[in-house]
Amino acid sequence: MNGYNLISVIGIFFLMFLAWLISRDRRRINWRVVIWGVAFQLVFAALVFQLPAGRRGLWLASRGVSKLIEAGNAGSTFVFGSLASPVGEKSPGFVLAFQALPQIIFFSSLMAALYYLRIMPMVVRGFAWFFSRAMRLSGAESLYTAGQIFGGVEVATTVRPYLATMTNSELHCLLTAGMSTVAVNVLVIYIMYLGPVFADIAGHLVCASILGAPAALVCAKLVWPEDAQPETMGHVPPIKLNKAEGLTDSIIFGAMDGVKLIVGIVALLIAFLGLLALVNSILTYAVGRSLEQILGYVFWPLSLAIGVPSNEAKMVGELLGLRSVATEVPAYQRLAELIRTGAIGERAALITAYALCGFAHVASMAIYVGGTAALVPQRRSDLAKVGFRALVAGTLASLMIGAVAGAVYTNQHIFIKGVP
């Protein structure tokens, strides 16, 4: 273990200390979830990074996702022609609307099919069983958190019957999990950005999404410990599937959900990037700094804490600040450019790719609070009450994922490719 790896290990505990400082009730903290959650992250990441079998699994995961993306390109290329072709072939260049967003429809349909075939429910319930038993968490929050490894805000429907009676701690945990993980159908956007410059990025982002679940549980239960008796403590409830009448019907449901997700992503990007540009114009005129530069100073020490080299911490801090106000999509786009130009090194790029892998931003908080409140209107005030704390906990959890990656990082393999 080199010096930077040790800093990342210390950073994991520093982030937990910050969560403890803002805890709603330090006397009620469930230390079992903290110990098991951190141990799971470190062991899982060490297996992936340090063991030959783990690195082989990472490579296979990357190749598998890449093949799925190639399959998804068949439909988008048929519809959009050369505009959807991979960069370097007939494509005029990377265009988010034609090359990445259509993949969301394909992956949404694929996930819907896997749920209908009962494959994904077995995987999700496996994770949920472990979280519930090992960490002494309620079955509903464990099921929701496990589902967030692969899904998005729609996962709330799996625990809909229990939302009305959930404790505030459970609701806080649900929102934190939503903002600490990313849906598989959205991962493809990050892969499209980083794939040309970051070897095996698909496998790394899948790994980051898995690590996001225990990181969310750790930070959620430190910030808002359980202070009541959950209804589903001790058992994992069954997964309620959609009402599709067959495999084809399920695929159609998934495709339509993908379209809705694309519309939401496009709307958020247009709105938030436009507003950010306006705010940046005002701030640059008034104080000579953009909003992401100002937030970069806030995230600068946190970047140092998770093991980013000091000469690159300010750039990483700005990326984290950009994610917090403008979503992770432009942050990943800028990270890809920094890698491509050689402005950021291998270690910092790896940590940043993991730390950005989450929905911890203002828009996501509104989506998760609003989306969940639509399912259980009588809990709207409680969801609003826990929303901001969940955003903070989700941000700390995302940073923890980056720190874990930095703690087990090894330079035995070259991660970055194509840098002059």
N, C-alpha and C positions, 0 to 999 in steps of 0.2 A: 504494500500500500504506500503510494507516494504522498507528498504533502497535501496536494490538492484533493486527493481522495479522502484524506483525514478531515480536511475542512468540510467536505460534503457531509461526512458522517456527523460532525459537530453541528452542521447546518440543519440536519433532520431534527435534532433535539432542540435547537434554537427556535425552529418554526413551531414545534410543540409547546415550547415555553411561551411564545407569543400567543398561541391559542389559549394556553392556561391563564395568561394575564387577563384576557378579555372574557374568561369563562363566566357564565351566569351564576354558577354555584360550584366552587372548587371542591367543596366537601362531598359532593355527590358524584364526582368523576368516577367512571367505570374504568379502572386501570387495566382490566383484562382486555378490553378492546384496544387500548393503546399498545400494550405489549404484543398481542397477537397481530394487530394490524401492521406494526412496524416490522415485526419478525417476518411476516408473510412477504412484505415488499422486498426486504433485503435478501431473503432466501430465493425468491422467485427471480429477482434481477441477477443475483450471483449465478444462478443456474444458467440463465440466458447468456450472460456476458463471459463468465469464467470457464465454463465447461465446454469441451469440444462438441458434446451432444447438444448442449443448449445453443451454441452458435450455429450448429447445423440446423436446429429447429427454427432459429431466427431466419436463416437463409431460405429454408423451405416455406416458411410463412410469407416471406417477401415474394418468392416466386409464385406461390399460390395466389396471393392477392393481385400480383401483376397479370397473371393469366385471367383472372376474373375481370380485370379492367379491360384487357384485350377483348374478352367476350362481350363486355358491355359496349365497346366501341363499334361493334357490328351494327347495332340498332341506330346509334347516333350518327354514324357515317352514312348509313342509308338515308337518313332524314336530312342531314345537313351537308352531306358531300364532303368536299375537301376541307371545309371549315372545321370539321370534327376530326380530321386526320391527326395522328400523333405528330408532334413537332419534329421536323427533320425529314418528313416524307412529303406529301403534297400540301401540307398545311402552310398557311401564310404566317403562322406563329401561334403562340399560346393565347387562346381566347377563353376566358372562364366560362362564358355563357354556352359555348359550343363544345368544349372539350372536357370540362369537369362537371358542370351542373347536370347534364343529361345522365351521367353515371349514377347520380343519386336515385333516379327512377329505376335503373337496373338493380342496384343494390337493395332498394326498398322492396322490390318484387322478390328478389332472392331471399331476403330475410322473412318476408311473409310466407313464402313457400316452405322455408325451413321450420317456421312455427307451425304451419298446418301439418307438416309431416312428423311433428312431435320431436324433432331433433333438437331445435333450439330450447324448448322448454326443459328438456333433460339437462342441458348444459347450465342453464340459468338456475334451475333448482339445485344443482350440485353446488354451485357457488353460494347460493342462499343458505343451504343446509350448513355449509362450513361456517359462514359468517354468524349464523344464528347460534350454533352449538359452541363454537370455539370462543366467540366473543360475548356470549350472553346478550344477544340483541333480539328484538322482537322479530317474528317471522315476516311480518309485512315490510318493515324497513329493510330487512335482509334481502327479501325477494326483489324489492324495488331497486336497491343498490346493485344487485347482481344483474338485473335487467338493463341497467344503465350502461353496463360494459358494452352492450350491443345495440341499444336503442336510444331514444330521446325522450321528449316530454310525453309522448304517447304511452310510455311505460306506466304512467300513473293509472291507466285503465286496469292494469293487472291487480292493483290493490284498491280499486274504487270502492268495494263494499266496506272497507275499513277506514277510509279517509275521515268520515264523520266522527269517529270515536278515537282517532289517533291522538296521542299526547302531543304537546307543542314540541317536545324534543324529537319525536318521530317526524313531525312535519319539517322541522329544521334539518333533520338528517336527509329527508327526501330531496329538499331543495339543494342541499350541499352536494349530494351525490350527483344530481343533475348537472351542476356547474363544475364538477371535478372530473367528469368523464366526457367522452364524445361518442356519438352514434357512429356505427360502422359505415352507414351510408354517407356520412359527411367526411370521414377519414380520407375518402378518395380525393377530395379537393386538396388536402395537404400533401398527399402523395404525388399528385400531378405537379404541384409546385416544386417539391423537394426531390422528386425522383431523379431528374437529370443531374443533380449535383451531390446527392447523398445516397451512398450505397445501402441497400437493404432497408430503406426508410419505411417501407410498408410493414415489415416485421417489427421494427422499433415502435411504430405508432400503435400497432396492435398490443405490443407489450406495455406501452404507456397507458393505454385504455384499461388494461387489466389492473395495472398498479393503481389507477385512479380510484377504483372502488374501495380498497382498504384504506387508502390515504384519506378519502372522504369520510369514512367511518371514524377514523382516528380524530380528525380535526372537528368533525361535527359533534362528537361526544365530549370533546374537550371544551368547546365553546358553549354548548348547550347540553349539559348532562341530563340524563333521565331523572325526573322527579315525580313520576307517577307510575301506575301499573299498566303497561301496554296490554291490549286485548289479545294479541297474538304471541305473547311471550311463551316460548317453549315449543312452538310448532310453526312450520312454514305452510302458508295457505296454498291451495292449488292455483295454477295459472288459468285465468279466464281467457280463452281464445276468441278471436272475432267470429262473426256469424257467417263466414264464408261457406258456401254449399259444396265446394270442391276445390281441388288444387288450382284450376284455372281461375275460379272466382277469387281465390286468395291472392293469386298473382295480380289480378286486376285491382283488388283492394290496395295492395302494396304499391302498384304503379301510381294510382291516384293519390295515395299518401305522399309519394315522392314528388309529385307535381306540386302539391300544397307546400311541401317543405322548400322546394325551389323558389316558389313565389315568396315565401317568408324570408329566405336568405337574400334574394335579390332586393326585396323591399328594405331590409335592414341595411344592406351594404350601401344602397343608394342614399338612404336617409342619413345614416350615421357618418358615412364618409363625406357627404355633402356638409352636414352640420360641423364635422370636425374641421373641414377646410375653412368654413366660416369662422369658427372659434380661433383657429390658428392664425387667420388673417388679423383678427382683432388683437390677439395676444402678441403676435410678432410686432405689430405696430406699437402696442402699449409697453411691452416689457422686453421685446427682442427675442422671445422664446416661444416655440410652439407648445401645445398642450402635452404632446408625447414627450417632448424634451423636459418639461416641468415634472411630469409623472416619472420620467426616467431617473430624476434625482431621488424620488421616493423609493423606486425599486432598485436603485444602484446598490445600496448596502445589502439588500436581500439577494441580489445577484452574486455579490461577493460571498455571502453566507452559504449559498448552495454550491460553491466551488468553482465559479467562473473566474478565470484569471483576471487579475486586477486591470490589465490594459484593455480588456474587452467587456468589463462589467457595465460600463456606461451604455454601450451599444445594446447589450442584452436588457438592461433596465428600460431603455426606450421601447424595445420590442414588447416587453411585458406591460408597459404603460399604454402602448398602442392597443394591445389586446383588451385591456380593461375598459377602454372607451369605444373602440371601433370593431370589436370582435377579433377572433384569432385569424381570420382569413387574410386580411392585409398584413398582419404580423408575420404569418408564414411566407407570404409573398416577399416581404422585405428580408426575411431570414435567408431565403433562397438566393436573393441578389447579393447579400453579404458573403455568402459562401462562394458564389460564382466569381466574385471579384477578389476573393482571398482576404477580405477585410476581417473575417472572423475565423478562428482556428477550430480544429477538430473537436477538442474537448468542449469548448463553449457552444459550438453548434449542436453537439449531442445533447447537452444539458438543456439548451434552449428549446430544442425540438420536443423534448419530454415536458418541459415546464409550460409550454404553450398549448399542450394537448388537453384542453379542457374548455368548457363554456363559461369560465369565470369572468363575465363582463356584465355591464349594466343592462344591455339588451336582453341577455339570457335571464337575468333575474326577473325582469318584467314578464318574459315569456313563461317561465316556470311558475311564477306566482299566479299570473293570469290564467294559464292553462289548467293548473290544478284547481284554482278557485272556480273555474267553469264546471268542474266535476262535482265540487262540494261547496256551493255558494255560502252555506252557513258558516264555513270556516275562513271566509275571506279575510276578516280582520286578524285572525291568528296567523294566516299565511303572510300577510303584510307585516305583522310584527316580527316574524322570524326571517323575513326576506333579506334584509341588509346584513345581518349576522351570518346568514348562509353564504352570501357573496364573499364576505371576508374569509369565512372558513373554507370555501371553495378555492379562493385564491391561494391560501396557505397550503391546501392540499395539492394544488397544481405545482406549486414551488417544491413541495416535498417530493413529488415524482421526479422533478429535475435533480434534486439533491440525491435521491436514491440512485439515479443513473450515474451521477458523478461519483458516488461512493464506490461503485463496482466497475467503473470505466477502466478499460485496459487498452493500451495503444498497440496491442499485438496485431490488430487488423486495421486497415485503413478504411475509415468510414466515409470520408469525403472523396468525391471523384470529379474529374473534369475541371479542376481548378488549375489555371495556368501557373 
